[in-house]
Amino acid sequence: MYFYADAATQRVLQSNAPTVLLYGGFEGFENYGDVLQLKSTIDFHRTTTGLRPVLVLSLACCLSREVPEQIRAKYDVDGIIYEDGDLLDVSALALAPIDRVRAGALLHVYGGGYFNRFWGARRAFVCEQLIFALRISDYVLSGVQVDEEGANQLARLFGLKMPLVIGGRDARSVGLLRTVAPAERVRSSFDDAVEAIDGIRAALTATGAFDNALRPATGMHFNITREYMSADQAVAVESAFATTTRRRPGAPVTMLQAYNDRRGLVEDTLQTLSRVNILGELTSFGVVDLASLSAAPAPTVAELGAVAGSLAALDVVVACSYHVALTMNLLGRPTFLVASNGYYADKRAALGLPVDLDAFFDDPPRFVRDFAAERRDRLEWRETLAASIALRPSRRKMAAVVHERQEVAGAVGEKYFLS
């Protein structure tokens, strides 16, 4: 595996400044939940540890020459590392392979549900490469949700180097993690997006829109991405839509977009509407782009006001996203999470949400979760994480980056189309 960075990032990596590499759900593509988990993690280090955050992304996100600068402008980080399996000529992106670093940085593997049968092997491998190629002295995990396969992949990684502390975001994940790591190192951390969601809630509430009496509307978020959804997902979405419109006839509809991806691999709400039997059933609907809202460095008052008005009107939400469901619950909006496979059934169970849509519509407010117990775990976790990081020794010597040399495979534009 090869790691690339621009000149400014290379200077940070070679400096004496204490740094933390951030690797997690956000790989450079705007997924609402992944962005929020990243932002909470950046803020934790800015306000608590004092470590300078350096973001680790997939080189595949660089679909235009402007992407590296756009990402820098959106996220409060001191540098960005791009990873790829090939040695490429990346000069068109003003990047170069990383050859030297100041050894001893911290790696923070932050939240998401990616340690599973879909992506667990690759994600654990990237962690391994970061640790050994970039001379990481210690690492921590937080807010991770795992299944059995993901736990097995982490067991191999933990056998190579054990993290200081491990945070699972739900009870099942904590139990699985304790089968592959010392129990005293594994804690319940809840979700790494919580602080960022609280920030959005505070900003939206400050507009005053949540105090107004509005005509009740139905929120809908759909996703039929084949990579991680079952073959029955489209049918499940159509069924959920049919049940929702039957139980709430005539209610205005607001569609929630949670993923903006120029690759065309992800089929989120707006892409799903034209693929399943929904678009022809609606004459009008509103749209809130949660992905853009989450990635915006500082939404204007006007932007927040428009979004707040739309979200305040929602009194029920049907979603196909864990983080949409979590957010809407924290905004006090009853939410049903559609699950057509085990991956999403685990997410729904982790949030403690109902499994029957008709039963949900019988009394939606009964199913709102405030996550009070999980929030207490979260506060304790952040104290544990900060203490574990503070106790690590400082070891900062210049070192060569270790990787297997090979011939340059070609220009980055030959592997990833650059517009």
C-alpha positions as a Markdown table, in Angstrom:
| # | Residue | x | y | z |
|---|---|---|---|---|
| 1 | Met | 0.0 | 0.0 | 0.0 |
| 2 | Tyr | 1.2 | 3.5 | -0.8 |
| 3 | Phe | 0.5 | 6.8 | 0.9 |
| 4 | Tyr | 0.5 | 10.2 | -0.8 |
| 5 | Ala | 0.4 | 13.8 | 0.5 |
| 6 | Asp | 0.9 | 17.4 | -0.7 |
| 7 | Ala | 4.0 | 19.4 | 0.4 |
| 8 | Ala | 2.2 | 21.1 | 3.3 |
| 9 | Thr | 1.1 | 17.7 | 4.8 |
| 10 | Gln | 4.6 | 16.2 | 4.3 |
| 11 | Arg | 6.0 | 19.1 | 6.4 |
| 12 | Val | 3.5 | 18.4 | 9.2 |
| 13 | Leu | 4.3 | 14.7 | 9.1 |
| 14 | Gln | 8.1 | 15.5 | 9.4 |
| 15 | Ser | 7.7 | 18.2 | 12.0 |
| 16 | Asn | 8.1 | 17.8 | 15.8 |
| 17 | Ala | 4.4 | 18.8 | 16.2 |
| 18 | Pro | 2.3 | 16.1 | 18.0 |
| 19 | Thr | 0.0 | 14.6 | 15.4 |
| 20 | Val | -2.9 | 12.2 | 15.2 |
| 21 | Leu | -3.8 | 10.4 | 12.0 |
| 22 | Leu | -7.6 | 10.0 | 11.6 |
| 23 | Tyr | -8.9 | 7.0 | 9.7 |
| 24 | Gly | -12.5 | 6.0 | 9.7 |
| 25 | Gly | -15.8 | 6.0 | 7.9 |
| 26 | Phe | -15.1 | 9.1 | 5.8 |
| 27 | Glu | -12.9 | 8.2 | 2.9 |
| 28 | Gly | -13.5 | 11.4 | 0.9 |
| 29 | Phe | -17.1 | 10.8 | -0.2 |
| 30 | Glu | -19.9 | 12.8 | 1.5 |
| 31 | Asn | -21.9 | 10.4 | 3.5 |
| 32 | Tyr | -23.9 | 12.2 | 6.2 |
| 33 | Gly | -23.0 | 9.9 | 9.1 |
| 34 | Asp | -19.4 | 9.5 | 8.1 |
| 35 | Val | -18.9 | 13.3 | 7.9 |
| 36 | Leu | -20.4 | 13.8 | 11.3 |
| 37 | Gln | -18.3 | 11.1 | 12.9 |
| 38 | Leu | -15.2 | 12.7 | 11.4 |
| 39 | Lys | -16.1 | 16.2 | 12.6 |
| 40 | Ser | -16.8 | 15.1 | 16.1 |
| 41 | Thr | -13.4 | 13.4 | 16.2 |
| 42 | Ile | -11.5 | 16.4 | 14.8 |
| 43 | Asp | -13.2 | 18.6 | 17.4 |
| 44 | Phe | -12.2 | 16.1 | 20.2 |
| 45 | His | -8.6 | 16.5 | 19.3 |
| 46 | Arg | -8.7 | 20.2 | 18.8 |
| 47 | Thr | -10.4 | 20.8 | 22.2 |
| 48 | Thr | -9.1 | 17.9 | 24.3 |
| 49 | Thr | -5.8 | 16.3 | 23.2 |
| 50 | Gly | -4.1 | 19.2 | 21.4 |
| 51 | Leu | -2.9 | 16.8 | 18.7 |
| 52 | Arg | -2.8 | 18.1 | 15.2 |
| 53 | Pro | -5.3 | 16.1 | 13.1 |
| 54 | Val | -4.2 | 14.6 | 9.7 |
| 55 | Leu | -6.9 | 13.0 | 7.7 |
| 56 | Val | -6.5 | 9.6 | 5.9 |
| 57 | Leu | -8.6 | 9.3 | 2.7 |
| 58 | Ser | -8.9 | 7.0 | -0.3 |
| 59 | Leu | -7.1 | 8.3 | -3.4 |
| 60 | Ala | -10.2 | 7.2 | -5.3 |
| 61 | Cys | -12.0 | 10.2 | -3.9 |
| 62 | Cys | -9.9 | 12.5 | -6.1 |
| 63 | Leu | -12.2 | 12.6 | -9.1 |
| 64 | Ser | -11.1 | 16.0 | -10.1 |
| 65 | Arg | -7.9 | 18.1 | -9.6 |
| 66 | Glu | -9.9 | 20.4 | -7.3 |
| 67 | Val | -10.9 | 17.7 | -4.8 |
| 68 | Pro | -7.8 | 17.9 | -2.5 |
| 69 | Glu | -8.2 | 21.7 | -2.0 |
| 70 | Gln | -12.0 | 21.4 | -1.6 |
| 71 | Ile | -11.6 | 18.8 | 1.2 |
| 72 | Arg | -9.0 | 21.0 | 2.9 |
| 73 | Ala | -11.4 | 24.0 | 2.8 |
| 74 | Lys | -14.2 | 22.0 | 4.4 |
| 75 | Tyr | -12.5 | 20.2 | 7.2 |
| 76 | Asp | -10.4 | 21.6 | 10.1 |
| 77 | Val | -7.3 | 19.4 | 9.6 |
| 78 | Asp | -3.6 | 20.1 | 9.3 |
| 79 | Gly | -3.0 | 17.7 | 6.5 |
| 80 | Ile | -4.5 | 15.0 | 4.3 |
| 81 | Ile | -2.9 | 11.6 | 3.5 |
| 82 | Tyr | -4.3 | 9.6 | 0.5 |
| 83 | Glu | -4.0 | 5.8 | 0.4 |
| 84 | Asp | -3.9 | 3.4 | -2.6 |
| 85 | Gly | -2.8 | -0.1 | -3.5 |
| 86 | Asp | -0.7 | 1.1 | -6.4 |
| 87 | Leu | 2.4 | 3.3 | -6.8 |
| 88 | Leu | 1.1 | 6.0 | -9.1 |
| 89 | Asp | 2.3 | 9.3 | -10.6 |
| 90 | Val | 0.1 | 11.7 | -8.6 |
| 91 | Ser | 1.8 | 14.9 | -9.7 |
| 92 | Ala | -1.4 | 16.0 | -11.5 |
| 93 | Leu | -3.0 | 16.3 | -8.0 |
| 94 | Ala | 0.1 | 18.1 | -6.6 |
| 95 | Leu | 0.8 | 15.1 | -4.4 |
| 96 | Ala | 3.8 | 12.9 | -4.0 |
| 97 | Pro | 4.5 | 9.5 | -2.2 |
| 98 | Ile | 5.4 | 9.9 | 1.5 |
| 99 | Asp | 9.0 | 8.8 | 2.0 |
| 100 | Arg | 9.8 | 10.1 | 5.4 |
| 101 | Val | 7.9 | 10.9 | 8.6 |
| 102 | Arg | 8.6 | 11.7 | 12.2 |
| 103 | Ala | 7.8 | 8.4 | 13.9 |
| 104 | Gly | 5.6 | 8.2 | 17.0 |
| 105 | Ala | 2.3 | 9.7 | 15.8 |
| 106 | Leu | -1.0 | 8.5 | 17.1 |
| 107 | Leu | -3.6 | 6.7 | 14.9 |
| 108 | His | -7.3 | 7.3 | 15.8 |
| 109 | Val | -9.5 | 4.8 | 14.0 |
| 110 | Tyr | -12.8 | 6.5 | 14.5 |
| 111 | Gly | -16.4 | 5.5 | 14.1 |
| 112 | Gly | -18.5 | 3.6 | 11.6 |
| 113 | Gly | -19.9 | 0.2 | 10.9 |
| 114 | Tyr | -17.2 | -0.8 | 8.4 |
| 115 | Phe | -15.5 | -3.7 | 10.3 |
| 116 | Asn | -17.9 | -6.3 | 8.9 |
| 117 | Arg | -18.2 | -8.9 | 6.1 |
| 118 | Phe | -18.3 | -6.2 | 3.4 |
| 119 | Trp | -15.2 | -4.1 | 4.2 |
| 120 | Gly | -13.6 | -5.4 | 7.3 |
| 121 | Ala | -10.7 | -7.2 | 5.7 |
| 122 | Arg | -9.6 | -4.1 | 3.7 |
| 123 | Arg | -10.2 | -1.7 | 6.5 |
| 124 | Ala | -8.1 | -3.8 | 8.9 |
| 125 | Phe | -5.4 | -4.0 | 6.3 |
| 126 | Val | -5.3 | -0.3 | 5.8 |
| 127 | Cys | -4.9 | 0.1 | 9.6 |
| 128 | Glu | -2.0 | -2.3 | 9.6 |
| 129 | Gln | -0.3 | -0.5 | 6.8 |
| 130 | Leu | -0.7 | 2.9 | 8.4 |
| 131 | Ile | 0.7 | 1.6 | 11.7 |
| 132 | Phe | 3.8 | -0.1 | 10.3 |
| 133 | Ala | 4.6 | 2.0 | 7.2 |
| 134 | Leu | 4.1 | 5.4 | 8.8 |
| 135 | Arg | 5.7 | 4.3 | 12.1 |
| 136 | Ile | 2.7 | 4.8 | 14.4 |
| 137 | Ser | 3.6 | 4.3 | 18.0 |
| 138 | Asp | 0.0 | 3.8 | 19.4 |
| 139 | Tyr | -3.5 | 3.7 | 18.2 |
| 140 | Val | -7.1 | 3.8 | 19.5 |
| 141 | Leu | -10.5 | 2.8 | 18.1 |
| 142 | Ser | -13.7 | 4.6 | 18.9 |
| 143 | Gly | -17.4 | 4.3 | 17.9 |
| 144 | Val | -17.0 | 1.1 | 15.9 |
| 145 | Gln | -19.7 | -1.3 | 15.1 |
| 146 | Val | -18.6 | -4.8 | 14.3 |
| 147 | Asp | -20.0 | -8.2 | 13.2 |
| 148 | Glu | -18.4 | -11.6 | 13.7 |
| 149 | Glu | -16.3 | -11.3 | 10.5 |
| 150 | Gly | -15.2 | -7.8 | 11.4 |
| 151 | Ala | -14.2 | -9.0 | 14.9 |
| 152 | Asn | -12.1 | -11.7 | 13.3 |
| 153 | Gln | -10.3 | -9.2 | 11.1 |
| 154 | Leu | -9.6 | -7.0 | 14.1 |
| 155 | Ala | -8.3 | -10.1 | 16.0 |
| 156 | Arg | -5.5 | -10.4 | 13.4 |
| 157 | Leu | -4.7 | -6.7 | 13.6 |
| 158 | Phe | -4.7 | -6.8 | 17.4 |
| 159 | Gly | -2.4 | -9.7 | 17.3 |
| 160 | Leu | 0.2 | -7.6 | 15.5 |
| 161 | Lys | -0.3 | -4.6 | 17.8 |
| 162 | Met | -2.8 | -4.0 | 20.5 |
| 163 | Pro | -4.6 | -0.6 | 20.7 |
| 164 | Leu | -4.5 | 1.5 | 23.8 |
| 165 | Val | -8.3 | 1.4 | 24.2 |
| 166 | Ile | -11.3 | 0.3 | 22.1 |
| 167 | Gly | -14.7 | 1.8 | 21.9 |
| 168 | Gly | -17.7 | -0.1 | 20.6 |
| 169 | Arg | -20.8 | 1.9 | 19.7 |
| 170 | Asp | -23.4 | -0.7 | 20.7 |
| 171 | Ala | -23.7 | -3.6 | 23.2 |
| 172 | Arg | -23.3 | -6.3 | 20.6 |
| 173 | Ser | -20.1 | -4.8 | 19.3 |
| 174 | Val | -18.7 | -4.4 | 22.8 |
| 175 | Gly | -19.3 | -8.1 | 23.4 |
| 176 | Leu | -17.7 | -9.2 | 20.1 |
| 177 | Leu | -14.7 | -6.9 | 20.7 |
| 178 | Arg | -14.2 | -8.4 | 24.1 |
| 179 | Thr | -13.7 | -11.8 | 22.5 |
| 180 | Val | -10.7 | -10.6 | 20.5 |
| 181 | Ala | -9.1 | -8.0 | 23.0 |
| 182 | Pro | -8.6 | -7.8 | 26.7 |
| 183 | Ala | -11.9 | -6.9 | 28.3 |
| 184 | Glu | -10.5 | -4.0 | 30.3 |
| 185 | Arg | -9.5 | -2.3 | 27.1 |
| 186 | Val | -12.9 | -2.4 | 25.5 |
| 187 | Arg | -15.6 | 0.2 | 26.5 |
| 188 | Ser | -18.9 | 1.4 | 25.3 |
| 189 | Ser | -18.3 | 4.6 | 23.4 |
| 190 | Phe | -21.7 | 5.0 | 21.7 |
| 191 | Asp | -21.5 | 6.9 | 18.4 |
| 192 | Asp | -18.8 | 9.2 | 17.3 |
| 193 | Ala | -21.3 | 11.5 | 15.5 |
| 194 | Val | -23.2 | 12.4 | 18.7 |
| 195 | Glu | -21.4 | 15.7 | 19.4 |
| 196 | Ala | -21.7 | 16.9 | 15.8 |
| 197 | Ile | -25.5 | 16.0 | 15.8 |
| 198 | Asp | -25.9 | 18.0 | 19.0 |
| 199 | Gly | -24.2 | 20.9 | 17.2 |
| 200 | Ile | -26.6 | 20.7 | 14.3 |
| 201 | Arg | -29.5 | 20.4 | 16.6 |
| 202 | Ala | -28.4 | 23.5 | 18.6 |
| 203 | Ala | -27.9 | 25.5 | 15.3 |
| 204 | Leu | -31.3 | 24.5 | 13.9 |
| 205 | Thr | -33.1 | 25.1 | 17.2 |
| 206 | Ala | -31.6 | 28.6 | 17.4 |
| 207 | Thr | -33.4 | 29.6 | 14.2 |
| 208 | Gly | -36.7 | 29.3 | 16.1 |
| 209 | Ala | -38.3 | 27.1 | 13.5 |
| 210 | Phe | -38.9 | 24.3 | 15.9 |
| 211 | Asp | -41.1 | 26.5 | 18.0 |
| 212 | Asn | -43.6 | 27.1 | 15.2 |
| 213 | Ala | -46.8 | 25.1 | 14.6 |
| 214 | Leu | -46.4 | 23.6 | 11.2 |
| 215 | Arg | -48.4 | 21.2 | 9.1 |
| 216 | Pro | -47.1 | 17.7 | 9.9 |
| 217 | Ala | -45.0 | 16.2 | 7.2 |
| 218 | Thr | -43.5 | 12.8 | 6.6 |
| 219 | Gly | -39.7 | 12.4 | 6.2 |
| 220 | Met | -38.4 | 9.7 | 3.9 |
| 221 | His | -34.8 | 8.5 | 3.3 |
| 222 | Phe | -34.2 | 5.7 | 0.9 |
| 223 | Asn | -31.1 | 3.8 | -0.3 |
| 224 | Ile | -30.8 | 0.7 | -2.7 |
| 225 | Thr | -27.0 | 0.6 | -3.1 |
| 226 | Arg | -26.3 | -3.0 | -4.2 |
| 227 | Glu | -22.8 | -3.1 | -2.5 |
| 228 | Tyr | -24.3 | -3.3 | 1.0 |
| 229 | Met | -28.1 | -3.7 | 0.6 |
| 230 | Ser | -29.9 | -7.0 | 0.0 |
| 231 | Ala | -31.4 | -8.1 | -3.3 |
| 232 | Asp | -34.8 | -7.4 | -1.7 |
| 233 | Gln | -34.0 | -3.8 | -0.7 |
| 234 | Ala | -35.9 | -2.2 | -3.6 |
| 235 | Val | -39.0 | -4.3 | -2.7 |
| 236 | Ala | -38.5 | -3.3 | 1.0 |
| 237 | Val | -38.4 | 0.4 | 0.0 |
| 238 | Glu | -41.5 | 0.1 | -2.1 |
| 239 | Ser | -43.3 | -1.7 | 0.7 |
| 240 | Ala | -42.2 | 0.9 | 3.3 |
| 241 | Phe | -43.4 | 3.7 | 1.0 |
| 242 | Ala | -46.7 | 2.1 | 0.3 |
| 243 | Thr | -47.3 | 1.5 | 4.1 |
| 244 | Thr | -46.3 | 5.1 | 4.9 |
| 245 | Thr | -48.6 | 6.7 | 2.3 |
| 246 | Arg | -51.5 | 4.4 | 3.4 |
| 247 | Arg | -51.1 | 5.3 | 7.0 |
| 248 | Arg | -50.5 | 9.0 | 6.4 |
| 249 | Pro | -52.7 | 9.9 | 3.3 |
| 250 | Gly | -52.3 | 13.4 | 2.0 |
| 251 | Ala | -49.4 | 14.3 | 4.4 |
| 252 | Pro | -46.7 | 16.4 | 2.7 |
| 253 | Val | -43.4 | 14.5 | 2.1 |
| 254 | Thr | -39.8 | 15.7 | 2.6 |
| 255 | Met | -37.1 | 13.6 | 1.0 |
| 256 | Leu | -33.8 | 13.3 | 2.9 |
| 257 | Gln | -30.6 | 12.9 | 0.9 |
| 258 | Ala | -27.7 | 11.5 | 3.0 |
| 259 | Tyr | -25.0 | 10.6 | 0.4 |
| 260 | Asn | -23.5 | 12.7 | -2.4 |
| 261 | Asp | -21.1 | 10.5 | -4.4 |
| 262 | Arg | -19.9 | 11.5 | -7.9 |
| 263 | Arg | -18.9 | 7.9 | -8.7 |
| 264 | Gly | -22.5 | 6.8 | -9.2 |
| 265 | Leu | -21.9 | 3.8 | -7.0 |
| 266 | Val | -24.3 | 4.8 | -4.2 |
| 267 | Glu | -28.0 | 5.1 | -4.9 |
| 268 | Asp | -29.4 | 7.3 | -2.1 |
| 269 | Thr | -32.8 | 8.9 | -1.9 |
| 270 | Leu | -32.8 | 11.0 | -5.1 |
| 271 | Gln | -31.3 | 8.2 | -7.2 |
| 272 | Thr | -33.6 | 5.6 | -5.6 |
| 273 | Leu | -36.8 | 7.5 | -6.5 |
| 274 | Ser | -36.4 | 7.0 | -10.2 |
| 275 | Arg | -35.3 | 3.4 | -9.8 |
| 276 | Val | -38.3 | 2.1 | -7.8 |
| 277 | Asn | -42.0 | 2.6 | -8.1 |
| 278 | Ile | -42.2 | 5.9 | -6.1 |
| 279 | Leu | -41.5 | 8.9 | -8.3 |
| 280 | Gly | -44.8 | 8.4 | -10.2 |
| 281 | Glu | -46.7 | 8.3 | -7.0 |
| 282 | Leu | -45.8 | 11.8 | -5.9 |
| 283 | Thr | -46.8 | 15.1 | -7.5 |
| 284 | Ser | -44.6 | 17.2 | -5.3 |
| 285 | Phe | -42.1 | 16.8 | -2.4 |
| 286 | Gly | -39.5 | 18.8 | -0.5 |
| 287 | Val | -35.8 | 17.8 | -0.3 |
| 288 | Val | -33.2 | 18.4 | 2.5 |
| 289 | Asp | -29.7 | 17.4 | 1.6 |
| 290 | Leu | -28.3 | 16.3 | 4.9 |
| 291 | Ala | -25.0 | 15.3 | 3.2 |
| 292 | Ser | -24.3 | 18.9 | 2.1 |
| 293 | Leu | -25.5 | 20.3 | 5.4 |
| 294 | Ser | -23.1 | 18.1 | 7.3 |
| 295 | Ala | -20.1 | 18.9 | 5.1 |
| 296 | Ala | -20.7 | 22.7 | 5.0 |
| 297 | Pro | -18.0 | 24.5 | 7.1 |
| 298 | Ala | -20.5 | 27.2 | 8.3 |
| 299 | Pro | -24.0 | 27.1 | 7.0 |
| 300 | Thr | -25.6 | 30.6 | 6.7 |
| 301 | Val | -28.5 | 31.6 | 8.8 |
| 302 | Ala | -30.7 | 31.6 | 5.7 |
| 303 | Glu | -29.6 | 28.0 | 4.9 |
| 304 | Leu | -30.2 | 26.8 | 8.4 |
| 305 | Gly | -33.6 | 28.5 | 8.6 |
| 306 | Ala | -34.8 | 26.8 | 5.4 |
| 307 | Val | -33.5 | 23.4 | 6.6 |
| 308 | Ala | -34.9 | 23.9 | 10.1 |
| 309 | Gly | -38.4 | 24.7 | 8.8 |
| 310 | Ser | -38.4 | 21.5 | 6.8 |
| 311 | Leu | -37.1 | 19.3 | 9.6 |
| 312 | Ala | -39.3 | 20.9 | 12.2 |
| 313 | Ala | -42.4 | 20.0 | 10.2 |
| 314 | Leu | -41.5 | 16.3 | 10.3 |
| 315 | Asp | -43.5 | 14.3 | 12.9 |
| 316 | Val | -42.4 | 10.9 | 11.6 |
| 317 | Val | -39.5 | 9.6 | 9.5 |
| 318 | Val | -38.9 | 6.4 | 7.6 |
| 319 | Ala | -35.2 | 5.9 | 6.8 |
| 320 | Cys | -32.7 | 3.5 | 5.4 |
| 321 | Ser | -29.8 | 5.1 | 7.2 |
| 322 | Tyr | -28.5 | 4.5 | 10.7 |
| 323 | His | -27.3 | 8.1 | 11.2 |
| 324 | Val | -30.5 | 9.6 | 9.7 |
| 325 | Ala | -32.4 | 7.5 | 12.2 |
| 326 | Leu | -30.1 | 8.5 | 15.1 |
| 327 | Thr | -30.3 | 12.2 | 14.2 |
| 328 | Met | -34.1 | 12.3 | 13.9 |
| 329 | Asn | -34.5 | 10.6 | 17.2 |
| 330 | Leu | -32.2 | 13.2 | 18.8 |
| 331 | Leu | -34.3 | 15.9 | 17.2 |
| 332 | Gly | -37.4 | 14.2 | 18.8 |
| 333 | Arg | -38.7 | 12.8 | 15.6 |
| 334 | Pro | -40.0 | 9.2 | 15.7 |
| 335 | Thr | -38.1 | 7.2 | 13.1 |
| 336 | Phe | -38.4 | 3.7 | 11.6 |
| 337 | Leu | -35.3 | 2.1 | 10.1 |
| 338 | Val | -35.9 | -0.1 | 7.1 |
| 339 | Ala | -33.7 | -3.3 | 7.3 |
| 340 | Ser | -33.8 | -5.9 | 4.6 |
| 341 | Asn | -30.6 | -7.7 | 5.6 |
| 342 | Gly | -28.6 | -8.7 | 8.7 |
| 343 | Tyr | -26.3 | -5.7 | 8.4 |
| 344 | Tyr | -29.1 | -3.2 | 8.8 |
| 345 | Ala | -31.0 | -5.4 | 11.2 |
| 346 | Asp | -27.9 | -5.1 | 13.5 |
| 347 | Lys | -28.0 | -1.3 | 13.1 |
| 348 | Arg | -31.7 | -1.1 | 13.9 |
| 349 | Ala | -31.2 | -3.3 | 17.0 |
| 350 | Ala | -28.2 | -1.2 | 18.1 |
| 351 | Leu | -30.5 | 1.8 | 18.1 |
| 352 | Gly | -33.3 | 0.0 | 19.8 |
| 353 | Leu | -35.8 | 0.8 | 17.1 |
| 354 | Pro | -39.1 | -1.1 | 16.2 |
| 355 | Val | -39.1 | -3.9 | 13.6 |
| 356 | Asp | -42.8 | -3.6 | 12.4 |
| 357 | Leu | -43.7 | -0.5 | 10.4 |
| 358 | Asp | -47.5 | -0.8 | 11.0 |
| 359 | Ala | -46.9 | -1.1 | 14.8 |
| 360 | Phe | -44.7 | 2.0 | 14.6 |
| 361 | Phe | -47.5 | 4.0 | 12.9 |
| 362 | Asp | -49.9 | 2.9 | 15.6 |
| 363 | Asp | -48.1 | 5.2 | 18.1 |
| 364 | Pro | -45.0 | 6.8 | 16.7 |
| 365 | Pro | -44.1 | 9.0 | 19.7 |
| 366 | Arg | -43.8 | 5.8 | 21.8 |
| 367 | Phe | -40.7 | 4.8 | 19.8 |
| 368 | Val | -38.6 | 8.0 | 20.2 |
| 369 | Arg | -35.2 | 7.3 | 21.8 |
| 370 | Asp | -33.3 | 9.9 | 23.9 |
| 371 | Phe | -30.3 | 7.5 | 24.3 |
| 372 | Ala | -29.8 | 8.8 | 27.9 |
| 373 | Ala | -27.9 | 5.6 | 29.0 |
| 374 | Glu | -25.7 | 5.7 | 25.9 |
| 375 | Arg | -25.0 | 9.4 | 26.4 |
| 376 | Arg | -23.7 | 8.6 | 29.9 |
| 377 | Asp | -21.4 | 5.9 | 28.4 |
| 378 | Arg | -20.3 | 8.5 | 25.9 |
| 379 | Leu | -19.2 | 11.0 | 28.5 |
| 380 | Glu | -17.2 | 8.3 | 30.4 |
| 381 | Trp | -15.7 | 7.1 | 27.1 |
| 382 | Arg | -14.4 | 10.6 | 26.2 |
| 383 | Glu | -12.7 | 10.9 | 29.6 |
| 384 | Thr | -11.2 | 7.4 | 29.2 |
| 385 | Leu | -10.0 | 8.1 | 25.7 |
| 386 | Ala | -8.4 | 11.5 | 26.7 |
| 387 | Ala | -6.6 | 9.9 | 29.6 |
| 388 | Ser | -5.3 | 7.0 | 27.6 |
| 389 | Ile | -3.9 | 9.4 | 25.0 |
| 390 | Ala | -2.4 | 11.7 | 27.6 |
| 391 | Leu | -0.4 | 8.8 | 29.2 |
| 392 | Arg | 1.3 | 7.7 | 26.0 |
| 393 | Pro | 5.1 | 8.5 | 25.9 |
| 394 | Ser | 6.4 | 10.9 | 23.3 |
| 395 | Arg | 8.7 | 9.2 | 20.7 |
| 396 | Arg | 9.5 | 11.5 | 17.8 |
| 397 | Lys | 12.4 | 10.4 | 15.6 |
| 398 | Met | 12.7 | 10.8 | 11.8 |
| 399 | Ala | 12.2 | 7.5 | 10.0 |
| 400 | Ala | 11.9 | 6.3 | 6.4 |
| 401 | Val | 8.4 | 5.1 | 5.3 |
| 402 | Val | 8.4 | 1.3 | 4.8 |
| 403 | His | 6.7 | -0.1 | 1.8 |
| 404 | Glu | 7.3 | -2.6 | -0.9 |
| 405 | Arg | 8.8 | -0.9 | -3.9 |
| 406 | Gln | 7.4 | -1.5 | -7.4 |
| 407 | Glu | 7.4 | 0.2 | -10.8 |
| 408 | Val | 5.1 | 3.2 | -11.2 |
| 409 | Ala | 1.8 | 1.7 | -12.4 |
| 410 | Gly | 0.9 | 4.8 | -14.4 |
| 411 | Ala | -0.6 | 8.2 | -13.8 |
| 412 | Val | -3.4 | 8.7 | -11.3 |
| 413 | Gly | -5.7 | 9.9 | -14.2 |
| 414 | Glu | -5.3 | 6.5 | -15.9 |
| 415 | Lys | -6.7 | 4.7 | -12.8 |
| 416 | Tyr | -9.2 | 7.3 | -11.6 |
| 417 | Phe | -10.8 | 9.6 | -14.1 |
| 418 | Leu | -9.9 | 13.2 | -13.4 |
| 419 | Ser | -12.3 | 15.9 | -14.7 |
